[in-house]
Amino acid sequence: MTSIPPLAHLRRRIEQILQPISRAVAALALVASCVTEFSLAAADWPQWRGPARDGIAGDPLPDRLPAQPAALWHQALGHGYAAPVIAGDRLLVFEDANGQETARCLNPADGTTRWSVAVGENYTDEFEPGPRCTPLIDGDLVFFQTCRGEFRCLSLADGSLKWRFNFKDYGMVWIDDKSGGPGAASRRGNSGSAVVDGDRIFIQIGSADGACLGAFDKRTGRLLWKSQNDLTTYSSLMIGTLAGRRHLVSATCDGLLAVSPGDGAVLWRVPFKTGANRNVLTPILGADTVIFASHTTGLQCQRISAAGVDSPALKAETAWFNRQIKINLATPVAVKGFLYGHGENRNFVCVDAATGQLKWNQPGFGAVTSTLAAGDRLLALTDGGEALLLAANPERYEELGRTQVCGKTFSHPAYANGILYVRDSRELTAWKLR
């Protein structure tokens, strides 16, 4: 006859059985917590063209676009073309206010202002006043750059100044004649966005006095290095690993330029000239490739590789060049090996990123269309303020819905946590899409 174990012994035995299960549950909870935190971070839109500066959102787009989406709020805004950015409970905009290019921090839940700080003297031309460079959020810091080259690092919490400098401190020369000649940024406003990598921030200064590019300690503003004599355009910087080496890639007035983020040494150059010394697109980094387009030269892909078997040097070689696709004003997004975005003539195009072959061409778009992507969906915002949801389908143009979200705009939207943030010449609007 089997004896019944004492209650205390039975309790200990149950605890021994449950202990590994408890550990497993705790481990799963930790993993779930990490995944949740990563998902929340990935859903932010903290810089030019999103989390990785490639137009890819960390948050899914809806399957269909409602004909009348819900506007969460509208907030009056001074003029400017700089895109909004968002990280957590901080939404940053850059606007014209009282003759100053002004940084403003909003609450993304309701659009109310947390703080507002004047950054630098305003700039205006026939395209209306206001800043044109998108802010950059990194941790507890936010960076702003005015058209005239005033660069400031502010506290994300309250807008207090951390450090600053002006591009003229490094020899950048402002040109009053807008008709042509030197670099576009020198006469039409500094629009290219800086980029952070680790503890450094890289900035296009555009000085012909040895400071085309500069690397700074992001917390103190201490100059770490300056490099090259190129004048700069409107294109933003990209950073990534190509051919096993870390690259800082810039489209300057002289062509594509890549330097080492460590010391500013040139890794390779692809020389070319464009009309009016003007480039707009952001370089698109792939697997050891850089894709770029201009209104003068067309669409090209450069393949980066070692210069020789035993050589530490790198070389750029043309993988393909489609001189007929002269994308001018808006950078395409790359989705599963295909480029989608604004074409050269009020159209929307799909291009095979491996060959440069045009897959399809859809007319009927405006002068500028900004494009972002998530999964197999595209969100295109026209300069007329219409948002279009498209399928990322290389075989044909496939529209899933469209709706009016703002007035005339040349600003790239931000998309985070199912909410689309768009600005026009009068206001910023938050639309709930998902």
C-alpha positions as CSV (number, residue, x, y, z in Angstrom):
1,M,0.0,0.0,0.0
2,T,1.4,3.4,-1.1
3,S,1.7,5.9,1.7
4,I,0.4,9.5,1.2
5,P,3.4,12.0,1.4
6,P,3.2,14.7,4.0
7,L,1.7,18.0,2.8
8,A,5.0,19.9,3.1
9,H,6.8,17.3,1.0
10,L,4.0,17.4,-1.6
11,R,4.3,21.2,-1.8
12,R,8.0,21.1,-2.3
13,R,7.6,18.5,-5.0
14,I,5.1,20.7,-6.8
15,E,7.4,23.7,-6.6
16,Q,10.3,21.6,-8.1
17,I,8.0,20.7,-11.0
18,L,6.8,24.3,-11.6
19,Q,10.2,26.0,-11.1
20,P,11.5,25.4,-14.7
21,I,8.1,26.3,-16.1
22,S,8.2,29.6,-14.1
23,R,11.7,30.3,-15.5
24,A,10.5,29.7,-19.0
25,V,7.5,32.0,-18.5
26,A,9.8,34.7,-17.1
27,A,12.2,34.3,-20.1
28,L,9.3,34.6,-22.5
29,A,8.0,37.6,-20.7
30,L,11.4,39.2,-21.0
31,V,11.6,38.5,-24.7
32,A,8.1,39.8,-25.2
33,S,9.1,43.0,-23.3
34,C,12.2,43.4,-25.5
35,V,10.2,42.9,-28.6
36,T,7.6,45.4,-27.5
37,E,10.2,48.0,-26.7
38,F,11.9,47.4,-30.1
39,S,8.5,47.7,-31.8
40,L,7.8,50.9,-30.1
41,A,11.2,52.3,-31.1
42,A,10.9,51.0,-34.6
43,A,7.5,52.8,-35.0
44,D,9.2,56.2,-34.4
45,W,10.0,58.5,-37.3
46,P,13.0,60.3,-35.8
47,Q,14.8,61.7,-38.9
48,W,14.7,62.4,-42.6
49,R,12.9,59.5,-44.4
50,G,12.3,57.5,-41.2
51,P,14.1,55.2,-38.9
52,A,16.8,54.1,-41.3
53,R,16.6,57.1,-43.6
54,D,15.4,54.9,-46.4
55,G,11.7,55.7,-46.5
56,I,10.7,52.4,-44.8
57,A,8.3,52.8,-41.8
58,G,8.6,50.7,-38.7
59,D,4.8,50.5,-38.4
60,P,2.5,48.8,-40.9
61,L,0.3,50.7,-43.3
62,P,-3.4,49.8,-43.5
63,D,-4.7,47.3,-46.1
64,R,-7.0,50.0,-47.4
65,L,-7.1,53.7,-47.2
66,P,-10.4,55.1,-45.9
67,A,-12.0,57.7,-48.1
68,Q,-12.5,59.9,-45.0
69,P,-9.8,59.1,-42.5
70,A,-10.1,60.6,-39.0
71,A,-8.2,63.8,-38.3
72,L,-6.9,63.6,-34.8
73,W,-6.0,67.3,-34.7
74,H,-4.8,70.3,-36.7
75,Q,-2.1,72.7,-35.5
76,A,-1.4,76.1,-37.1
77,L,2.2,76.3,-38.3
78,G,4.5,78.8,-39.8
79,H,5.8,78.2,-43.3
80,G,8.7,75.9,-44.1
81,Y,9.4,72.7,-46.1
82,A,11.2,70.8,-43.3
83,A,9.5,67.4,-42.6
84,P,8.1,66.6,-39.2
85,V,9.9,64.0,-37.0
86,I,8.7,62.0,-34.0
87,A,10.2,59.9,-31.2
88,G,8.0,58.7,-28.3
89,D,6.0,61.6,-27.0
90,R,7.9,64.3,-28.8
91,L,6.9,65.6,-32.2
92,L,9.3,68.2,-33.8
93,V,8.6,70.7,-36.5
94,F,10.7,73.5,-38.0
95,E,8.9,76.7,-39.0
96,D,9.1,80.4,-39.9
97,A,8.1,82.5,-36.9
98,N,8.7,86.2,-36.4
99,G,11.5,86.3,-38.9
100,Q,13.3,83.4,-37.3
101,E,13.6,79.7,-38.3
102,T,12.1,78.3,-35.2
103,A,12.1,74.8,-33.6
104,R,8.8,73.7,-32.0
105,C,8.1,70.6,-30.0
106,L,4.6,69.3,-29.9
107,N,2.7,66.6,-28.0
108,P,1.8,64.0,-30.7
109,A,-1.4,63.1,-28.9
110,D,-3.1,66.4,-29.3
111,G,-0.7,68.8,-31.1
112,T,-0.2,71.1,-28.2
113,T,3.1,72.9,-27.9
114,R,5.7,71.7,-25.3
115,W,8.4,74.3,-26.2
116,S,9.4,76.7,-29.0
117,V,12.9,78.1,-29.6
118,A,14.3,80.5,-32.3
119,V,17.3,78.9,-34.0
120,G,18.5,81.4,-36.6
121,E,17.8,84.2,-39.1
122,N,15.1,83.4,-41.6
123,Y,15.7,82.9,-45.3
124,T,13.2,83.6,-48.2
125,D,13.1,83.5,-51.9
126,E,10.3,83.1,-54.5
127,F,9.5,79.8,-53.0
128,E,8.3,81.4,-49.7
129,P,10.2,81.7,-46.4
130,G,11.0,79.1,-43.8
131,P,13.4,76.2,-43.0
132,R,14.1,73.4,-45.5
133,C,16.2,70.9,-43.5
134,T,14.4,68.2,-41.5
135,P,15.3,68.0,-37.8
136,L,17.1,64.9,-36.4
137,I,16.2,63.3,-33.1
138,D,18.8,61.1,-31.4
139,G,18.1,59.9,-27.8
140,D,17.7,63.0,-25.6
141,L,19.0,65.4,-28.3
142,V,17.5,67.1,-31.3
143,F,19.4,68.8,-34.1
144,F,18.3,71.7,-36.3
145,Q,20.0,73.3,-39.3
146,T,18.8,76.6,-40.9
147,C,19.0,77.6,-44.5
148,R,21.8,80.0,-43.7
149,G,23.9,77.4,-42.0
150,E,23.2,77.9,-38.3
151,F,23.5,74.4,-36.7
152,R,22.2,73.8,-33.2
153,C,21.9,70.8,-30.8
154,L,19.1,71.2,-28.3
155,S,17.7,69.2,-25.4
156,L,14.7,67.2,-26.5
157,A,13.2,67.7,-23.1
158,D,13.0,71.5,-23.0
159,G,14.8,73.0,-26.1
160,S,17.7,74.3,-24.1
161,L,20.9,74.8,-26.1
162,K,23.6,72.2,-25.9
163,W,26.0,73.5,-28.6
164,R,26.0,75.4,-31.9
165,F,28.2,76.6,-34.8
166,N,27.6,78.3,-38.1
167,F,28.9,77.0,-41.4
168,K,30.6,80.2,-42.1
169,D,32.9,79.4,-39.1
170,Y,34.5,76.8,-41.4
171,G,34.6,78.9,-44.6
172,M,31.2,78.3,-46.1
173,V,30.3,81.4,-48.3
174,W,26.7,82.5,-48.8
175,I,25.9,83.7,-52.4
176,D,23.2,86.3,-52.8
177,D,22.9,85.6,-56.6
178,K,20.3,82.8,-56.9
179,S,20.5,82.4,-60.7
180,G,23.3,79.9,-60.8
181,G,27.0,79.5,-60.3
182,P,28.4,77.9,-57.1
183,G,26.8,75.2,-55.1
184,A,23.0,75.2,-54.7
185,A,23.1,75.1,-50.9
186,S,25.2,78.2,-50.9
187,R,22.6,80.3,-52.8
188,R,19.3,78.5,-52.1
189,G,19.6,77.3,-48.5
190,N,21.2,74.4,-46.7
191,S,18.6,71.6,-47.0
192,G,20.6,68.3,-46.7
193,S,20.0,66.6,-43.4
194,A,22.9,65.5,-41.1
195,V,23.3,61.9,-39.9
196,V,24.3,60.3,-36.6
197,D,26.4,57.2,-36.2
198,G,27.3,56.1,-32.7
199,D,28.7,59.1,-30.7
200,R,29.3,61.2,-33.9
201,I,27.2,63.5,-36.0
202,F,28.2,64.1,-39.7
203,I,27.2,67.4,-41.3
204,Q,27.5,68.8,-44.9
205,I,29.1,72.2,-44.4
206,G,29.8,72.8,-48.0
207,S,33.0,74.8,-47.6
208,A,35.6,74.9,-50.3
209,D,38.1,75.5,-47.6
210,G,38.6,71.9,-46.7
211,A,35.3,71.4,-44.9
212,C,32.8,69.9,-47.4
213,L,32.0,67.4,-44.6
214,G,32.6,67.6,-40.9
215,A,32.4,65.1,-38.1
216,F,31.5,66.3,-34.6
217,D,31.0,64.8,-31.1
218,K,27.2,64.8,-31.0
219,R,27.1,65.7,-27.3
220,T,29.7,68.4,-27.1
221,G,30.0,69.7,-30.7
222,R,33.8,69.2,-30.7
223,L,35.1,69.0,-34.3
224,L,36.7,65.5,-34.9
225,W,37.6,66.0,-38.5
226,K,36.8,68.0,-41.7
227,S,37.3,66.8,-45.2
228,Q,37.3,67.8,-48.9
229,N,36.6,71.0,-50.8
230,D,33.3,70.1,-52.6
231,L,30.4,72.6,-52.5
232,T,27.1,71.0,-51.5
233,T,23.6,70.7,-52.8
234,Y,20.2,69.7,-51.3
235,S,21.0,66.0,-50.9
236,S,21.1,64.4,-47.5
237,L,23.9,62.2,-46.1
238,M,23.7,58.4,-45.8
239,I,25.8,56.1,-43.7
240,G,26.2,52.3,-44.0
241,T,28.4,49.4,-44.7
242,L,29.5,48.6,-48.3
243,A,32.1,46.1,-49.3
244,G,32.8,45.4,-45.6
245,R,33.7,49.0,-44.8
246,R,31.7,51.7,-43.1
247,H,30.8,54.5,-45.5
248,L,29.6,58.1,-45.3
249,V,28.0,58.9,-48.7
250,S,27.3,62.4,-50.0
251,A,26.0,63.7,-53.3
252,T,28.0,67.0,-53.8
253,C,28.2,69.5,-56.6
254,D,31.1,67.3,-58.0
255,G,29.3,63.9,-57.9
256,L,29.0,61.0,-55.5
257,L,31.6,61.1,-52.7
258,A,32.3,58.5,-50.0
259,V,34.6,59.0,-47.0
260,S,35.5,57.0,-44.0
261,P,33.4,58.0,-40.9
262,G,36.5,57.4,-38.8
263,D,38.8,60.1,-40.2
264,G,37.2,61.6,-43.3
265,A,39.6,59.9,-45.8
266,V,38.2,59.5,-49.3
267,L,37.1,55.9,-50.0
268,W,35.9,56.6,-53.6
269,R,34.5,59.2,-55.9
270,V,32.2,59.1,-58.9
271,P,32.5,62.5,-60.7
272,F,29.6,64.1,-62.6
273,K,28.2,67.6,-63.0
274,T,24.5,68.5,-63.0
275,G,22.7,71.6,-64.2
276,A,22.8,74.6,-61.8
277,N,25.1,72.5,-59.5
278,R,21.9,71.0,-58.1
279,N,21.3,67.5,-56.7
280,V,18.2,66.7,-54.6
281,L,17.9,62.9,-54.1
282,T,19.3,61.0,-51.1
283,P,21.7,58.2,-52.1
284,I,20.1,54.8,-51.8
285,L,22.4,52.2,-50.2
286,G,21.9,48.5,-51.0
287,A,24.0,45.4,-50.8
288,D,27.4,47.0,-51.8
289,T,25.6,49.3,-54.2
290,V,24.7,53.0,-54.3
291,I,21.8,54.2,-56.5
292,F,21.5,57.9,-57.3
293,A,19.6,60.0,-59.9
294,S,19.7,63.6,-61.1
295,H,17.7,65.7,-63.5
296,T,20.8,66.0,-65.7
297,T,22.5,62.6,-65.7
298,G,19.7,60.1,-65.2
299,L,19.5,57.1,-62.8
300,Q,22.7,55.1,-62.0
301,C,23.9,52.3,-59.8
302,Q,27.5,52.1,-58.6
303,R,28.9,48.8,-57.2
304,I,31.5,49.1,-54.5
305,S,34.2,46.5,-54.1
306,A,37.9,46.0,-53.2
307,A,40.3,47.6,-55.6
308,G,42.5,44.4,-55.6
309,V,42.9,41.1,-53.8
310,D,45.5,42.4,-51.3
311,S,44.5,46.1,-51.5
312,P,42.7,47.9,-48.7
313,A,41.4,50.4,-51.2
314,L,37.9,50.4,-52.6
315,K,36.5,51.2,-56.1
316,A,33.2,52.2,-57.5
317,E,32.2,50.7,-60.8
318,T,29.0,51.4,-62.8
319,A,26.7,48.4,-62.5
320,W,24.0,50.1,-64.7
321,F,23.1,53.5,-66.0
322,N,19.6,54.5,-67.3
323,R,20.0,57.9,-68.8
324,Q,16.3,58.1,-69.6
325,I,15.0,58.1,-66.0
326,K,16.0,61.5,-64.8
327,I,14.4,61.5,-61.4
328,N,14.6,65.1,-60.1
329,L,13.0,66.0,-56.8
330,A,11.9,63.0,-54.7
331,T,13.9,59.9,-53.6
332,P,12.3,56.5,-54.4
333,V,11.9,53.7,-51.8
334,A,13.4,50.3,-52.4
335,V,11.1,47.4,-51.7
336,K,12.1,43.8,-52.5
337,G,14.5,44.7,-55.2
338,F,12.4,47.4,-56.9
339,L,12.4,51.2,-56.7
340,Y,9.1,53.0,-56.4
341,G,8.6,56.8,-56.5
342,H,8.2,60.1,-58.3
343,G,9.4,60.1,-61.9
344,E,10.8,63.0,-63.9
345,N,7.6,64.2,-65.5
346,R,4.6,64.3,-63.2
347,N,4.5,60.5,-63.1
348,F,5.1,57.6,-60.7
349,V,7.5,54.8,-61.7
350,C,8.7,51.4,-60.7
351,V,12.3,50.4,-61.6
352,D,14.2,47.2,-61.3
353,A,17.0,48.0,-58.8
354,A,19.2,45.1,-60.2
355,T,19.1,46.3,-63.8
356,G,17.8,49.9,-64.0
357,Q,15.0,48.7,-66.3
358,L,11.7,50.7,-66.1
359,K,8.9,48.2,-65.1
360,W,6.0,50.6,-65.3
361,N,5.1,54.3,-65.6
362,Q,1.9,55.8,-64.2
363,P,1.0,59.4,-65.3
364,G,-1.3,61.8,-63.5
365,F,0.8,62.9,-60.6
366,G,2.0,66.4,-59.6
367,A,5.3,68.2,-59.6
368,V,6.5,66.3,-56.5
369,T,5.4,63.1,-54.8
370,S,7.0,61.9,-51.5
371,T,6.9,58.1,-51.0
372,L,7.2,55.9,-47.9
373,A,6.8,52.1,-47.6
374,A,5.9,49.4,-45.1
375,G,5.8,45.7,-46.1
376,D,4.1,45.5,-49.5
377,R,2.4,48.8,-49.2
378,L,3.4,52.3,-50.4
379,L,2.1,55.7,-49.2
380,A,2.5,58.5,-51.7
381,L,1.9,62.1,-50.8
382,T,1.5,64.4,-53.8
383,D,2.3,68.1,-53.9
384,G,-1.4,68.7,-54.1
385,G,-1.9,67.2,-50.7
386,E,-3.5,63.9,-51.8
387,A,-2.4,60.7,-50.0
388,L,-2.5,57.5,-52.2
389,L,-2.1,54.0,-50.8
390,L,-0.4,51.7,-53.4
391,A,0.6,48.1,-53.6
392,A,4.4,47.6,-54.0
393,N,3.7,45.5,-57.2
394,P,6.5,45.5,-59.8
395,E,4.1,44.1,-62.5
396,R,1.6,46.9,-62.6
397,Y,0.4,50.1,-60.9
398,E,-2.1,49.1,-58.2
399,E,-4.0,51.8,-56.3
400,L,-5.7,50.8,-53.0
401,G,-7.2,54.1,-52.1
402,R,-6.7,57.9,-52.0
403,T,-7.8,60.8,-49.8
404,Q,-7.1,64.5,-49.4
405,V,-5.0,65.1,-46.3
406,C,-3.6,68.7,-46.6
407,G,-3.2,71.6,-49.0
408,K,-0.3,72.2,-51.3
409,T,2.9,70.7,-49.9
410,F,6.5,70.0,-50.7
411,S,7.2,68.4,-47.3
412,H,7.8,64.7,-46.7
413,P,5.3,63.2,-44.3
414,A,6.1,61.3,-41.1
415,Y,4.3,58.0,-40.2
416,A,4.4,56.5,-36.7
417,N,2.0,54.3,-34.7
418,G,-0.6,54.2,-37.4
419,I,-0.7,58.1,-37.6
420,L,0.3,60.1,-40.7
421,Y,1.7,63.6,-40.0
422,V,1.5,66.1,-42.9
423,R,2.3,69.8,-43.2
424,D,1.3,72.4,-45.8
425,S,1.8,76.2,-45.8
426,R,-0.6,76.8,-43.0
427,E,-0.8,73.8,-40.6
428,L,0.3,70.4,-39.4
429,T,-2.3,67.6,-39.3
430,A,-2.3,64.2,-37.7
431,W,-4.4,61.6,-39.5
432,K,-5.3,58.2,-38.0
433,L,-4.8,55.6,-40.7
434,R,-4.7,52.4,-38.7
